[in-house]
Amino acid sequence: MLSDDVILAELEPTAAELLDRHLAASKEWFPHALVPWSRGEDFEPEYEWSPEEVDLPEEVRSALFVNLLTEDNLPYYFRTIERMFGADSAWGVWARRWTAEEGRHSIVIRDYLTVTRSIDPVALERARMAQVECGEVPEPETALDGFAYVALQELATRIAHHNTGKVLADGDRAGYEVMKKVASDENRHHLFYRDLVTKALELEPSGTVQAIERQVRTFEMPGTGIVDFEAHAKAIAKAGIYNLRIHEEKVVEPLLEHWRIGSLTGLTPHAREVQEKIMALPHLLARRAQRFEARLA
């Protein structure tokens, strides 16, 4: 198996091409232009938030809470990304650009939530402090594991944002536009990493297949570590914003199909065994989703 240094050096031209594509597809936007400032009020010193202030179901507030704290924490992945990819060449430019865009996401969602008072601002700030202080950041074993993880993570995050926006569409158009804009950025991030993995499969098919299997099998949403994450995740799952069924049908299956995992050739004997395990994972996830849905019913 090729070392991380060799893999990064070989994939650097691809990263440069994907970076140029990302920058060409990105359109400049500003958080302040999406925030409905006219809905804001001054916060008096004795102000205490009440859920009665907003006409939002609890599960939608949970989704917004998790979405924002996820975006707050993502820029801190920079440490891991720079460690894995390095600070020079296209890798460094991409890491810094990605970090800047993720920071912009947290700015716009927080401003929107503060102005509309959709979430308790005190609880939100305490949760942000706890999330960032705990330093919950994935540490993939190899560069290939890192590529596979972020390809999954960015797609999952895009879908979570998109579905949250859809729920907001009828009652709060401003919220819909905020989440739509963030989701479109996340999709471009996903495409960068998805196509990087595609190239890695050409360069080091056996090692990449094994990395994909590890990351699909052990994947956790980047919200892990958020205060009361499990309770919020259950509420989000019940509402159909993001759950095992969506993860299996909208994240895992499309990626395995795009990468043509089932038809890869030239693998080592061990990698061929892992290939079979990967192709069984969607079925296992579907069974878990079915059990979860049965419990809900």
N, C-alpha and C positions, 0 to 999 in steps of 0.2 A: 504493500500500500504506500502511496506517495505521502511524503511529509507535508505538514501544513504550509511550510515555506515554499515548497515546490508547487503545491496546488494554488496558492495565492499568486505566485509569480505567473503561472500558466493562465490563470483566469483573469489577470489584471486587464488585458486588452478587452475582454468581454465586459468586465465591470465598467471600463471607460465608455464603451459603446452604449451600455444600458444607462449609464449616468447621463450621457448626451441625450438619449431618447427621453429620459425622465424630465430633464430640464426643458426640452423642446415641447413636451406635452403639458408642462405645468404653466398655469396662468397666475400672475400675481394677484393676490387678494388680501384684504385687510379685515381683521377681526371686528374693528369698530363699525364697519359698514354693515355687518350682519346683526348686530345687537340692537334690540328694540328699546333704545334708551328712554323713550317717552313713557314707558311703563314703570320706570324707576321712581323710588321715593327715598327720602333720607331715612337712615336708621337711627332712631332715638336711642339714648343710652340704655333705657330699660326694655328695649325691644326684645320680645321672645317670639320666635317663629311658631306658627301653628299650621298643621296640614290643611286646615279649613281655608287657608288663604288661597290655595290653588286647587283647580279642578283637574287634578291628575291622579290616576290610580296609584296605589302604593308600589305596584310592580314597575310602573314607568319611572317613578322617582328612584327606585332601586337601580334601574338601567342607567339613568343619568348619573347617579352617584358613582356607580362602578365605572362607567365610561370616562368620566372626568378624572377620577383617581388613577385610572389606567394611563391616561394621557399625561397626568402629572408625573408619573413614575417612569414612563418610557424614555425621556431624555437621559435618565440616569443609566440606561443601558449603554450609553456612549462609552463608558469605561470598559465594558466587556467587548463591545464592537471594535474599539480602537486597539485593545489588547490582541484580539484575534486577527484583525485585518491590517493593522498598522496605521500610522498617521500620514504616510506619504502617498504619492500618486493618486490615482482615481479612488482608491480605497478610502484614503483620508478625506478627500473632497466629499465623497458620498456620505461618510459617517457624520461629518459636520452639517451637511445639508439636511440629512434625515433628522438629526437632532433639532435643528432650527424649526423644521416643519412640525415635528411632534410638539415642541414647545408652543407653537402658534395654536395648535389644537386645544391645548389646555387653557390658553388665554381666552379663546372665543367661547368655549363651553362655560368656563367659570363666569365670564362677564354676563353671558346670557342667563345663567342660573341666579346670579346675584341680583340682576335687574328685575327679573320676573319673580324672584323669591320662591322658585319652584321647590327648593330644598332648604332645609335648615342651615343657614350660613355658618353657625357656630359648630354644629356637628360636622359639617363638611370640612372646615378648616382644621378641626382637631384630627379628623381622619387623614387629611393630607399630611399633617405633621407626622402622624404615626406611620403612614405608609412610606414616606421618604426616609424617615429616621431608621426604619427597620432594614432598608437597603435590599429589598427583595428583588434580586436580579438573576436571571438564569445564567448558568456558567457551563455552556456546552463543552464537551470533552475535546472536540476537534472543530476545525473550520467547516468541515462538511456537515457536522451536527448543527453548527450555528446557522448555516444556510438553510438547512431543512426546517429548523425550528422557526426562523423568522418568516419563511414562506407560508407556513401554517398559521403563525401568529398574526401576520398582517392581514391575511384573508379572513380569519376569524374576527379580528377587530373591525375590519371593514363591514362585515355582515352585521355585527352587533350594533354599530353606529347606524347603518342603513335601516335596520329594522326598528330601532328606537325612533328614528326620524319618521318612519311610516306611521307609527302609532301616534305621533304628535301632529301629523299632517292636517287632520280635520279640525282640531281644536286650537292649534298653535302653529301658525304658518312660519313664524320666525324660528321656532325651535326646529321645525322640519328643515328649513334652509341651512341652519347651523350644522345639523347632523349630516345633511346631504353633502355639504362642502367638505367636512372632515372625512366622510366616507370616501369621497372621490380621491382625496390625497392618499388615504390608506390603500386604495386600490392600486395606485401607481407604485407605492412602496412594495406591495405584494408582487406586482409584475416584475419589478427589478429582481427580487429574490427568487421568484418562480423560475425565471429564465436563466438565472445564474445556476440554479440546480440542474436545469436542462443541460447546460454546457458541462457542468461537473460530471454528469452521467456519461458524457462522451469521453471525458478525460480520465476518470477513475470510476468506472461503473460499479465495481464490486464494493468499494469503500462507500460510495454514495448511497447505494441501495441499503447497506447496513445502517448508515446514519439516518436515512429516511424511516426505516423500520423502528429504530430506537425512539425517534422523535414522535412518530405517529402513536406508538404504543404508550408513551409516557406523557403525552402532551397535556399541559395545563394552561388555562387562559392566563394572560399576563396580570389579571386582577388578583391572583393569588397573593395573600398577605394583606389585603384590604380589610379594615375593621368590619367584622360581621360578614365576611365575604360569602360564606356558605349560605347564610340566610338570604342574602341578596341574590345569589346565583340561583337558588331554588325559585324565588319569586320571578326572576327573569325567565327561567326555563318554563315555568307554568304559563307565563304570558305568551310563550312562543316567540320571544325576542331572540333568545339563543339557548339552545338545549342540545342534547345528544343527537337527536334526529337531524337537526340542522347541521351540526358538526359533521355527522357522517355523510349526509347527502350533498351539502354545499361546500364542504371544505375537503374532507379526506378523499371521497370518490372522484371529484373533478381533478384534484391534483394527481392522484395515481393514474388517472386516465391520460391527463396531459403529458405526464412523464413517461407514459407507456411502460409502466413497471412490469406488467404481465408479459410483455413480449421482448424484454431485454435479453440479449445474448452476450456471450463472451465473459460470463461471470465465473468466479471461482466456485468450487463445490459448496463451500460454506455460504457464499453469497446466493447461490441458487436455492439453498434451503431457506435463507432469510427472505428471498423473493416470494416463496410460497407462503411464508408467514404473513408478509405484508398483504398479499392478496386476500388473506382470510380475515384481516382486521376489519374491513367494512362490515362484514357479516356479524362479527362479534359486537361491534358498536351498535349495529341495528338491533341486535337482541337486547343489549343493555337499554337502548332507547325504548324498546317495546315494553320491557319490564317497568321502566319509569312511568311510561304512559298508563300502564295497567294500574299502577299504584295511585296515580292521579284519578283515574276513573273510579 
